[in-house]
């Protein structure tokens, strides 16, 4: 009985410890780096891009197969309705030197041999039961650079897939940062709404005391005004809580987590402005942006496609070899001892001397595609540069707003404190205190919005450049 009781106690303690550890893990505060790490481990879009790389590598292996000989084994077993024969019909005449050799037999014999001799006979060539096996080898010697062009295209296809994977990674990181900063902004706005509500509650209590004690400056309308302001602020707090919950859900989805998982965030550090100039940022984008890199590779592939199209002007030369064996019960005809097994080797060439200008059309099409891609590359470079400039200006503006709004917060906070102290001494009216409270809340929310705009501008710029932005 004692052993059983001890066992149950130990099991209960173990369950409690397990639940506490699980709750600790669940409520662990995640930093931005933790969120990005989890997203890179769990987001399914990264598996898609990894599969694209695997497909590109498989296509490269297919292209490289042209450098190896192709060996194929073939076995055919057949049974025909009857033996295959060769029918000889007609006549033949002996040469005169042969007929003269029979002169001793008399002129009648010689004359008979000089006449055409008829032939009518069937010769068996192949038995109706036949098994043929062969081993064939083909190897291209010259393909007009088509083989090299296909391999080069496959190599660049792998690089394009790798750039696609890098773009997917950048998108995952961008989304995580966007929703992480949005969640932080929602937390700040919820805390601001909660602090504002507490201040309005305190103001409501103070107004009620002053009104009930017969203050000459505080009327019932002032009391009702404070209660209305408190109720409105309570509504704003509910909206802020809802926004915070939705922002956390969006972050969890961007991280690839289940909908039932809870996300608790640690306090984020304040964003810092960039140190690079606009020209340096544009150069970084042109060198690291995955879209630009993919289009550059596409232009290079168009060169290989032109080479592939031009291969139609040249002959195709290759080696062919075969080893064969024939199994059949018939040992005569075409399946005699000499023909039953053997090998052949030879060199073949195919050259399209005239194809109705098909090759010319392919070359012109490849050249036109190259011009199109080159023009698209110029347009993309200009578009990315314009977007980088736009984000650069947005970051600079948000940085200035952050500094100015911080000063406004300090002034508004001091103004609110002075109004509250003066209101306690009945030196100012109720509406002035309410206005001071609202101004401080507005200044603080403006500051949070400026910081959020700065963070959004930085992560958008990082995505355009294709790498992290250097900061002070």
matplotlib code that plots the C-alpha trace (Angstrom):
import matplotlib.pyplot as plt

x = [0.0, 2.9, 4.7, 1.5, 1.0, 4.5, 4.2, 1.0, 2.7, 5.7, 3.4, 1.5, 4.7, 6.0, 2.7, 2.8, 6.4, 5.7, 2.7, 4.8, 7.6, 5.1, 3.5, 7.0, 7.8, 4.5, 4.8, 8.4, 8.9, 10.1, 12.5, 12.6, 15.5, 13.6, 10.6, 12.8, 14.5, 11.2, 9.8, 12.9, 12.4, 8.7, 7.4, 6.3, 7.2, 10.9, 10.2, 8.7, 11.8, 14.1, 12.1, 12.6, 16.4, 16.2, 14.2, 16.8, 19.7, 17.8, 17.5, 21.2, 21.9, 19.7, 21.6, 25.0, 23.8, 24.7, 28.4, 28.0, 27.4, 23.9, 23.8, 20.5, 19.8, 17.0, 15.5, 12.7, 11.0, 8.6, 6.7, 5.4, 2.6, 5.1, 8.7, 10.0, 11.2, 12.7, 11.1, 13.3, 11.5, 13.0, 15.8, 19.5, 22.0, 25.4, 28.4, 29.7, 33.0, 31.2, 29.1, 32.1, 33.7, 31.0, 31.8, 32.9, 29.3, 28.1, 26.5, 23.1, 24.2, 26.1, 23.0, 20.7, 23.1, 23.2, 19.4, 18.0, 17.5, 14.3, 14.4, 11.4, 12.3, 11.6, 14.5, 14.0, 15.6, 14.4, 12.5, 9.1, 10.5, 13.1, 14.7, 16.9, 19.0, 21.3, 23.3, 23.4, 25.7, 25.4, 27.7, 27.5, 30.8, 29.7, 26.4, 27.1, 27.5, 23.9, 25.1, 27.2, 24.4, 21.9, 24.3, 25.0, 21.2, 20.8, 23.6, 22.1, 18.7, 20.2, 21.4, 17.9, 16.4, 18.9, 18.0, 14.3, 15.0, 16.9, 13.9, 11.5, 13.8, 13.7, 9.9, 9.6, 11.9, 10.1, 6.7, 7.9, 9.4, 6.4, 4.0, 6.4, 6.7, 2.9, 2.4, 4.8, 3.0, -0.3, 1.1, 2.2, -1.1, -2.9, -0.7, -1.2, -5.0, -4.8, -2.7, -5.0, -8.0, -6.4, -5.6, -9.2, -10.5, -8.4, -9.6, -13.2, -12.7, -11.2, -14.0, -16.6, -15.0, -14.8, -18.4, -19.7, -17.9, -19.6, -16.8, -17.8, -15.9, -16.9, -20.4, -22.4, -21.6, -18.0, -18.6, -20.6, -17.9, -15.2, -17.5, -18.1, -14.4, -13.7, -16.3, -15.0, -11.4, -12.6, -14.0, -10.7, -8.9, -11.2, -10.3, -6.6, -6.8, -8.5, -5.8, -3.1, -4.7, -5.0, -1.4, -0.2, -2.2, -0.8, 2.7, 2.1, 0.8, 3.9, 6.1, 4.4, 2.9, -0.4, -3.4, -3.8, -0.2, 0.2, 2.8, 4.3, 6.8, 9.7, 10.1, 11.8, 14.7, 14.1, 15.0, 18.1, 18.5, 20.6, 24.2, 24.5, 23.8, 21.2, 23.7, 25.3, 21.8, 20.9, 24.2, 23.5, 20.1, 21.4, 24.0, 21.9, 18.2, 17.0, 14.6, 17.4, 19.8, 17.3, 16.7, 20.4, 20.7, 17.7, 19.6, 22.6, 20.4, 19.2, 22.8, 22.9, 19.5, 20.8, 23.8, 21.3, 19.2, 22.4, 23.3, 20.8, 23.2, 25.8, 25.8, 25.3, 28.0, 28.0, 29.3, 27.0, 27.9, 25.9, 26.5, 23.7, 22.8, 20.1, 18.5, 16.5, 16.2, 17.0, 20.7, 20.5, 19.4, 20.0, 20.5, 23.4, 26.4, 28.2, 25.2, 23.9, 26.1, 28.4, 29.0, 28.9, 30.4, 30.1, 30.1, 26.9, 26.2, 22.9, 22.9, 19.8, 20.8, 17.5, 14.7, 12.5, 14.2, 13.2, 16.6, 16.7, 13.3, 14.6, 17.7, 15.6, 13.2, 16.0, 17.5, 14.2, 13.8, 17.2, 16.3, 13.1, 14.9, 17.5, 14.9, 13.0, 16.3, 16.7, 13.1, 13.5, 16.8, 15.0, 12.0, 14.1, 16.2, 13.0, 11.6, 14.9, 14.8, 11.2, 12.0, 15.1, 13.1, 10.4, 13.0, 14.5, 11.1, 10.1, 13.3, 12.8, 9.2, 10.4, 12.7, 10.1, 7.3, 9.5, 9.9, 6.2, 5.6, 7.9, 6.1, 2.6, 3.5, 4.7, 1.7, -0.7, 1.0, 0.7, -2.9, -3.7, -2.0, -3.8, -7.1, -6.7, -6.4, -9.3, -7.2, -8.2, -11.4, -12.3, -12.2, -8.6, -7.5, -9.2, -7.7, -4.2, -4.8, -5.9, -3.0, -0.5, -2.2, -2.2, 1.5, 2.4, 0.5, 2.1, 5.5, 4.6, 3.4, 6.6, 8.7, 6.5, 6.8, 10.6, 10.6, 8.4, 10.6, 13.8, 12.4, 11.0, 14.4, 16.1, 13.8, 14.5, 18.3, 18.3, 20.3, 20.3, 20.8, 23.9, 23.0, 24.9]
y = [0.0, 2.3, 1.6, 2.2, 5.5, 6.6, 5.7, 7.8, 10.7, 10.6, 10.4, 13.4, 15.4, 14.4, 15.5, 18.8, 19.4, 18.5, 20.9, 23.7, 23.1, 23.0, 26.3, 27.8, 26.9, 28.1, 31.4, 31.9, 35.5, 35.4, 38.0, 38.9, 36.5, 33.7, 34.4, 34.4, 31.2, 29.4, 30.7, 29.5, 26.0, 25.6, 27.7, 25.5, 27.9, 27.2, 23.5, 24.6, 26.6, 23.7, 21.4, 23.8, 23.6, 19.8, 20.0, 22.3, 20.0, 17.0, 18.9, 19.6, 15.9, 15.3, 17.8, 16.3, 12.9, 14.1, 13.7, 10.0, 7.2, 5.8, 2.0, 0.1, -3.6, -5.0, -8.5, -9.5, -12.9, -13.6, -16.5, -16.2, -18.1, -19.8, -19.9, -16.9, -18.1, -16.6, -17.7, -17.8, -17.7, -17.2, -18.7, -18.4, -19.2, -20.8, -18.9, -20.1, -21.2, -23.6, -25.0, -25.5, -27.6, -30.2, -30.4, -34.1, -35.0, -34.1, -31.0, -31.9, -31.7, -28.5, -26.9, -27.9, -26.4, -23.1, -22.7, -20.8, -23.1, -22.4, -21.8, -22.2, -23.0, -21.8, -21.2, -21.0, -17.9, -17.6, -20.0, -19.0, -19.0, -16.4, -14.7, -11.7, -9.9, -6.9, -4.3, -0.9, 2.0, 5.6, 8.5, 12.0, 13.3, 16.7, 18.5, 22.0, 23.2, 22.2, 20.0, 22.7, 25.2, 22.9, 22.2, 25.9, 26.6, 23.9, 25.4, 28.8, 27.2, 26.0, 29.5, 30.9, 28.4, 29.3, 33.0, 31.9, 30.2, 33.3, 35.4, 33.1, 33.4, 37.2, 37.1, 34.9, 37.2, 40.3, 38.9, 37.9, 41.3, 43.1, 41.2, 41.3, 45.1, 45.3, 43.2, 45.4, 48.5, 46.9, 46.1, 49.7, 51.1, 48.8, 49.9, 53.5, 53.0, 51.3, 54.0, 56.7, 54.9, 54.8, 58.5, 59.3, 57.1, 59.1, 62.3, 61.0, 60.2, 63.6, 65.4, 63.4, 64.4, 68.1, 68.1, 66.3, 68.7, 71.7, 73.1, 76.3, 75.5, 71.8, 71.3, 68.3, 68.7, 68.5, 65.2, 63.8, 64.9, 62.9, 59.8, 60.1, 60.4, 57.4, 55.3, 56.2, 55.4, 52.0, 51.3, 52.3, 49.9, 47.0, 47.8, 48.0, 44.5, 43.1, 44.6, 43.1, 39.7, 39.8, 41.0, 38.1, 35.6, 37.1, 36.7, 33.1, 32.3, 34.0, 31.9, 28.7, 27.8, 26.2, 28.4, 27.1, 28.1, 31.2, 33.8, 35.9, 38.6, 40.2, 43.9, 45.0, 47.3, 50.7, 50.8, 52.9, 54.8, 53.5, 54.7, 54.1, 56.9, 56.5, 55.7, 52.9, 51.5, 51.4, 49.7, 47.1, 46.5, 46.0, 43.5, 41.5, 41.9, 38.3, 39.5, 41.5, 38.5, 36.1, 38.4, 38.7, 35.0, 34.8, 37.2, 34.9, 31.9, 33.7, 33.7, 29.9, 29.6, 31.4, 29.0, 26.1, 27.4, 28.0, 24.3, 23.5, 24.9, 22.2, 18.4, 16.0, 13.3, 10.3, 6.7, 3.7, 0.2, -3.0, -6.5, -9.0, -12.6, -14.7, -17.8, -20.1, -23.8, -23.3, -23.1, -22.2, -19.3, -15.9, -17.5, -19.6, -20.0, -16.9, -14.7, -15.9, -13.5, -10.6, -6.9, -3.8, -0.3, 2.8, 6.6, 8.4, 12.0, 13.9, 17.3, 19.2, 21.0, 22.7, 22.8, 25.5, 28.3, 26.6, 27.1, 30.7, 31.3, 29.7, 31.9, 35.0, 34.0, 33.5, 36.9, 38.6, 37.0, 38.2, 41.8, 41.5, 40.3, 43.0, 45.7, 44.1, 44.2, 47.9, 48.5, 46.4, 48.2, 51.5, 50.3, 48.9, 52.0, 54.1, 51.9, 52.1, 55.9, 56.0, 53.8, 55.9, 59.1, 57.4, 56.2, 59.7, 61.2, 58.6, 59.1, 62.9, 62.3, 60.0, 62.6, 65.4, 63.3, 62.3, 66.0, 66.4, 63.5, 65.1, 68.5, 66.9, 64.9, 67.9, 69.9, 67.1, 66.9, 70.7, 70.7, 67.9, 69.7, 72.9, 71.1, 69.8, 73.4, 74.4, 76.7, 75.2, 73.9, 70.3, 70.5, 71.8, 68.8, 66.5, 68.2, 67.9, 64.2, 63.7, 65.7, 63.6, 60.4, 61.7, 62.7, 59.3, 57.5, 59.7, 58.8, 55.1, 55.4, 57.2, 54.4, 51.8, 53.6, 53.7, 49.9, 49.2, 51.4, 49.6, 46.1, 47.1, 48.5, 45.3, 43.2, 45.4, 45.3, 41.6, 41.7, 43.3, 47.1, 48.3, 50.6, 52.9]
z = [0.0, 0.8, -2.4, -4.4, -2.6, -3.2, -6.9, -7.3, -5.5, -7.8, -10.9, -9.6, -9.1, -12.5, -14.2, -12.3, -13.3, -16.9, -17.0, -15.5, -18.0, -20.9, -19.7, -19.4, -22.9, -24.2, -22.4, -23.3, -24.6, -28.2, -29.6, -33.3, -33.8, -32.3, -34.5, -37.6, -36.6, -36.0, -39.4, -41.3, -39.7, -40.1, -43.0, -45.9, -48.7, -48.0, -48.8, -52.1, -53.0, -51.9, -54.2, -57.1, -56.6, -56.6, -59.9, -61.4, -60.3, -61.9, -65.1, -65.0, -64.7, -67.7, -69.7, -68.7, -69.9, -73.4, -72.6, -71.8, -74.2, -74.3, -73.9, -74.4, -74.2, -76.4, -76.5, -78.9, -79.0, -81.9, -83.3, -86.9, -88.5, -90.8, -91.7, -93.7, -97.2, -100.3, -103.7, -106.8, -110.2, -113.6, -115.7, -116.1, -119.0, -118.6, -119.9, -123.3, -121.9, -119.7, -122.5, -124.7, -122.0, -122.6, -126.4, -126.0, -125.2, -128.6, -130.2, -128.9, -125.3, -125.9, -127.6, -124.7, -122.2, -124.1, -123.7, -120.7, -117.7, -115.7, -111.9, -109.5, -105.9, -102.3, -99.9, -96.1, -94.7, -91.1, -88.8, -87.5, -83.9, -83.4, -80.4, -81.0, -78.4, -78.9, -77.0, -78.7, -78.0, -79.3, -78.6, -80.1, -81.3, -82.6, -82.0, -83.3, -79.7, -78.9, -76.1, -74.5, -74.7, -73.0, -70.1, -69.7, -69.5, -66.9, -64.8, -64.8, -64.1, -60.8, -60.0, -60.8, -58.4, -55.7, -56.2, -55.9, -52.6, -51.4, -52.4, -50.5, -47.4, -47.7, -48.0, -44.9, -42.9, -44.2, -43.3, -39.8, -39.2, -40.5, -38.2, -35.3, -35.5, -36.0, -32.9, -30.9, -32.2, -31.1, -27.7, -27.3, -28.4, -26.0, -23.1, -24.1, -24.2, -20.8, -19.3, -20.7, -19.3, -15.8, -16.0, -17.0, -14.2, -11.8, -13.3, -13.1, -9.4, -8.7, -10.6, -8.6, -5.3, -6.3, -7.5, -4.4, -2.1, -3.7, -5.9, -7.6, -10.8, -11.3, -12.5, -13.3, -17.0, -16.1, -14.2, -17.1, -19.5, -17.6, -17.4, -21.2, -21.9, -19.7, -21.5, -24.9, -23.8, -22.5, -26.0, -27.5, -25.2, -26.4, -30.0, -29.1, -27.4, -30.5, -32.8, -30.5, -30.7, -34.4, -34.9, -32.8, -34.8, -38.0, -36.6, -35.7, -39.2, -40.7, -38.5, -39.8, -36.4, -35.7, -35.1, -31.5, -30.5, -28.3, -29.1, -26.4, -27.4, -25.7, -25.8, -29.1, -29.3, -31.0, -34.7, -35.7, -39.0, -41.8, -42.4, -46.2, -48.7, -51.4, -54.2, -52.1, -51.4, -55.1, -55.9, -53.2, -54.6, -58.1, -56.8, -54.3, -55.2, -56.2, -58.9, -60.6, -60.3, -61.8, -64.7, -65.3, -65.4, -67.8, -70.2, -70.0, -70.7, -73.8, -75.2, -74.7, -76.4, -79.4, -79.6, -79.3, -82.2, -84.3, -83.9, -86.6, -89.2, -88.4, -88.9, -86.1, -86.0, -83.7, -83.2, -83.3, -82.1, -81.7, -80.4, -81.4, -80.8, -82.5, -81.0, -83.3, -84.0, -87.7, -88.5, -92.1, -94.2, -92.7, -89.3, -90.2, -87.9, -89.3, -88.8, -85.5, -83.4, -84.2, -83.8, -85.9, -85.4, -87.5, -87.7, -88.8, -89.8, -90.2, -91.8, -92.6, -95.8, -96.1, -93.5, -94.9, -92.9, -89.6, -88.1, -89.1, -87.5, -84.2, -84.2, -84.8, -82.1, -79.6, -80.5, -80.0, -76.6, -75.6, -76.6, -74.6, -71.5, -71.8, -72.0, -69.0, -67.0, -67.6, -66.6, -63.4, -62.5, -62.8, -60.9, -58.0, -57.9, -57.6, -54.9, -53.0, -53.2, -52.0, -49.0, -48.3, -48.2, -46.1, -43.6, -43.3, -42.8, -40.2, -38.4, -38.2, -37.1, -34.3, -32.9, -33.1, -31.7, -28.8, -27.9, -28.3, -25.8, -23.3, -23.5, -23.5, -20.4, -18.5, -19.7, -18.4, -15.0, -14.6, -15.5, -13.1, -10.2, -11.1, -11.4, -7.9, -6.7, -8.9, -11.0, -14.4, -15.9, -16.5, -20.2, -20.1, -18.1, -20.5, -23.4, -21.8, -21.3, -24.9, -26.3, -24.4, -25.7, -29.2, -29.0, -27.6, -30.3, -33.0, -31.6, -31.8, -35.3, -36.4, -34.9, -36.6, -39.9, -39.5, -38.8, -41.8, -44.0, -42.9, -43.5, -46.9, -47.8, -46.6, -48.8, -51.9, -51.3, -50.6, -47.4, -44.0, -44.0, -42.1, -39.1, -36.8]

ax = plt.figure().add_subplot(projection="3d")
ax.plot(x, y, z, "-o")
ax.set_aspect("equal")
plt.show()
